[in-house]
Amino acid sequence: MNFARTLLMCGALAALSAGPALAQVAPTGVLDQTAMLKDRDPKLAANKRIVFDAWRVIVQGAHVEQAEKYFTKGYIQHNPNVPTGRDAMVKFMRESRPVRPIAPNITFPVIALMAQGDLVLLATVSYAPEPADPSKTYASTHFDLFRIEGGKIAEHWDNLPKDAALVHVDPNTLTKR
């Protein structure tokens, strides 16, 4: 009886662990990004709008002449590849991407845009080369967290590791499979 029970448990564990470990459910973006800007609290809606617009204008469009509208002078950057300060961020944007037309939406597939207090979280789909076969890509999730102060972005965090190769990468080129 003990042998049968042990065999049954081993079989059940093997069956449960085989499927999900081998496959990923790829993240997907929402169809209507502007719907995420709405909030019952007008302050939270305004904070989400600041991040949404700053992303389209500065991060995507590289219209750094508008940086003062969206970022505080003492802007704090926690990405280890980008210097802190608004002026340093402007220099980084100028050196890492061309000026583009301002798009009506964020060009990355957006998973979520959430606000609580003075914080806004933007989650987007990102694509990277498949380690086992670099000719293929896989989808993952990238997170950016912003702190709003006085109607401007005062601080930014993301989940990127320190990597010299990322210093001059235009993330807008990584939005496609």
N, C-alpha and C positions, 0 to 999 in steps of 0.2 A: 504494500500500500504506500509506503514512504517513497519508493522508487517511482511509482506511477505519479504521485503528487509532485515530486521533484521534476520529473520529465515534463509534466503538464505546465508547471511554473516556468521552466526554462523555455519551452515552446512559446508560451504567452509573451514572455519578455522579449524574445527574439522577434516575434511578429510585431510587437508594439514599437520596437526600436528601429526596425528596418526601413520603414517608409519615410517619415519626416526627416531623418538624418541625411537622406540622399537627395532631397528635393527642396526647393525654395519656392515660396509663394512670392512672386515679384511685387514690389509696391507699385501702385498706380496713382496718378494725380486725379484731382477732381475736374469735372467738366466746366464748372462755373467758378472761377477764382474770385470774381467780385462778390459772389454771395457770401464768401468767408469774411468780407470786410464788415458785414452787418453785426451789430451787437446791441442788446437792450441798453447797455451803458454807453452813453455817447463818448465818454473818455476812452473806453477800451476800443470803440470803433475808430476813434481818431488815432490812437496809438497804432492800431493795425494798418490804417491808411498810410501813416508815416513810413512804416517799414515797407509796405507794398510799393509805394511810390519811390522811396529811396532805392529800393532794389532795381526797379525798372529804369530809373533815371541814371543812377550812379554805377551800380554793379553791372548791369547789362549794357546800358547805353554809354557809359563812361563820360557823361556830361558833368565833369568834375567842376565846371564853373558854377554849378548849382549846389555844391557840397555844403556851403554855409546854410542853406535852407533846411537841410536834413540832418546835419551832424554838428554836435557841440565842438567848440574850439579844442577842449580838453578830452575829446573822444578817446576812450580806452579800448584798445584792441587786445584780445586774448589769443588770437590765432598766432601761433609761434612763428609763422612765416611772414607776418605783416607787422611793420612797426606801429607803435601807438601814436595817437594824435591825428587830428583832422588833416593837417598839412602833409603828414607822412602818408596817410591813406590816399590823399589826392595824388601824390607822387607815385605811389604804388599802382593806382588805377591807370594813370597816364602811361606808365611803363609796361603794363601787362595786357592791355587790350585797346583795340581801336574804338573811336567814337562811332556809335551806331544810332540809327533812329530809335526814338523812345517807343517801345512796344506797348500796346494796351494791356498786356498781361505779362507775368513773369514767364520767361521762355522755358524754364525747367518745369516739368510736371510738378505741381504743388499738391502735396498730400494734406497739409494742414497749415492754418494760420490762426494762432490762438493768442489771446491776451489775458493776463491776470495782473492787476495792479499796474506797475510801471514796466512789466516785462512782456515781450512779444516773442513767440516761438514760430519760426518758419521751418517746416519740414518739406523737403523736396526729394524727388527721385533723382539719383545720380547713376551714371553708368561707368564701368571700369572694365579693363581687359580681364578676361577669364584667366586666372593663373595657369590652369592646365592647358589652355588653348588660346593664346593671345589674339587669334584671329576672330574670336567671339567675345561678346561682352556679357556682363551680368548687371542686374539692377540692384541698387541698394538705397538706403535712406541717408540723406545728409541733413543735419540739424544746425540751425543758426538761432541764437537767442540774443535778443536786443533789450537793452534797458533804455527807457525813454525818460528824458528830463527836460522840462520846459518846452515840450513839443518837438524835441529833436532827439536823435539817437546819441546817447552818451556813452554806451558801452556795448561790446559785441563779444560773444563766445561762439565757437563752433567745434566740431569734432575732428578737425584735421590734425594729423601728426606733423611734427617738425620734419620738413623734407626740402632740401635745397632745390629739388626739381619743381616744387610748387611755387617758388618765388616769382617766376615769370609766366605761370600758367594762366591762361584766360579760361575761367570756369565755364564761360558761356559756350565754349566749344565742346563741352562734355555732356551736353543735354540730349544727345541722340544715341540710339542703339547702334 
